[in-house]
């Protein structure tokens, strides 16, 4: 795993599950301005942690996080 291994938030898990299912990372994103900004920050933090690559594809580290924290891969 990456240097900054941590427990993902519920939004980060939703983003990783979306990508594992082949859906866009923002599938199911809330439409209010404040929640949408939080979603974008969560997606960026998934990239920074190494769970998503630049194109928002799931990395092996992201799959490990899903397996470890209860997400379907």
C-alpha angles and dihedrals in degrees: 000000000000126000091259101054109172141150110277122234120242091259092050090052090051090052092049092047090051092053092045089054092049093250125132113274090242095052107134093014114159116248102220113105098240095046092047090053090051090050091053091050090050091051090051091049089052088056092046091051090052096246093117129033126223092280091050093253117149114258126209088259089054091052089051090052091051092050092046098045102041106270125138114244 
